[in-house]
Amino acid sequence: MIKKVCGICNNPNKLIWKAKTRDNPCMCKDCYILEKPSQKPPIKAREPIKKTSDKQAKINRAYTDMRVQYLKMIHHCQVSSDDCTHVATQIHHRAGRIGNNMLDTTKWLSVCHSCHELIERNPSWAYEKGYSIKRLNK
């Protein structure tokens, strides 16, 4: 039986821990621990996931422009509740913002903040008054 010798410390009495490779000689455990890299190679930084898709970003840009124009055209609150300020600052989407409803101005209402909050907190009242439209036919 041929005894292998550590390629670093040349001690024939120590067991070989790592076999010879193209880059490294045979090593005993002590030499391997001293020679091995102290840390793993750095992990490449990953690109973060986009907050919105390219398609949705295009829709959002169009919506922003349309919203500004709509509020310039209809600058008074279309609900006029008891706490109304009568100055429209927000758009209420009567049928939600999903799909084509986001850019459908026929389903928009220009409202002040207090009226918009009233509509969102009282959905049954909003459906009754026509300020909201049900999306699903039951």
N, C-alpha and C positions, 0 to 999 in steps of 0.2 A: 504494500500500500504506500502510495506517494503522499507525503505530508506537504500541504500547502503552507507557504510562508506569507505572512502579512507583507504586502508590497510597500507599506509606509514605514512601519517600525522594524521590519525584518525579524520579528520574534516568532520562532517556529513552535512555541508552546501554546500560543493563543489560538482559539478556534476562529476559523474564517467566518466572518459575519456577512459580508457581501462579496459575491463572486466578481471576477474580473469582467469588465465591460470595455467597450471601445474607448470610453472617456476616462475610466478609473481603474486602478489596479485592484487586486484582491485586498480586502481590508478586514482587520479584526474589529470587534465591536467598539473598542476604545477609540481607534483611529477613525472609524466611520462617524461616530458622534462628534469628534473634533472637526472632521472635514465636511460634514453635510451642511448645506446652506441653513442659515439661522432662521430664515423666513421663506414663505412661499412667494412665488412671483406675484407682483401686484395684479389685481383683477382690473380689467379694463372698465372704465366708467361707461355705464349704459346710457343710451339716450332716453330721456323720460317719455312716458306715454303722453300723447297729446291730450289736452283737456277737451277739445272738440275736434271732430273730424273736419276735413277740408270742405266737405259738402255742407255741414252744419255751420261752419264759419262763414261761408258764402251767404247762407240764408240769414245769419245774424247780422251781417253787414247790410244786406238789403232791408231787413226789418228796422234797423236803426235809422236809416235814411227815410223810410216810409213813415215811421213813428213820428219823427220830427215834423214832416210835412203835414201829417194828419192832425197833430196837436196845434199847428199853426192855423189850419183850416177851421177846426172845431176846438176853440180854446176855452169854451165854457163847459162846466160839468153837466153831463147828460142825465144824471140821476137826481140831483138836488134833494138830498135827505135833510133832516133837521140840523145836522152838524156840518153841512156842506159849506165849503169855502167859495164855491162857484167858479173857481179857476182850475181848469183841468191840467194836471201834471203827469197823469199816468194813463195807460191804455189797459182796458179790461177786455180780455178775449172771452166773448160770451160762450164759445164752444171749445175753449181750451186752446193750447198752442201746439197740439200734436199734428203732424203731417202738414197739409195745405192750410190749416186754420191759422198758422203763424202769420202768413202774409195776406190772408183774406180780409180786406178792410170792411166787407159787408157784415162781419161778425165782431167788429170792434166797437167799443164805447170809450169816449174820452171822459175820464172821471178824475175827481180830486182824491187825495189820499184817504180822507175819512170815509167817503162813499165807497171807494174800492175796498177798504177794510170791512165795511158793513156788508157788502156783497159776498166777500170771501167767508165771513164768519156766519152768515145766515143763508146757506144755499137754498133752502126751501122757499124763503121769502124772495130770493133773487129769481128762482124759476117761476114763481107765481107772478112776479112783476114783469118778467121777460128780460131781465138783465143777464140771465144765464140760459143756455140752451143745453138740453140733454144730448149727449153724443151717441148714446145707445138707444135704439128703439126696443122697448120691452112690451 
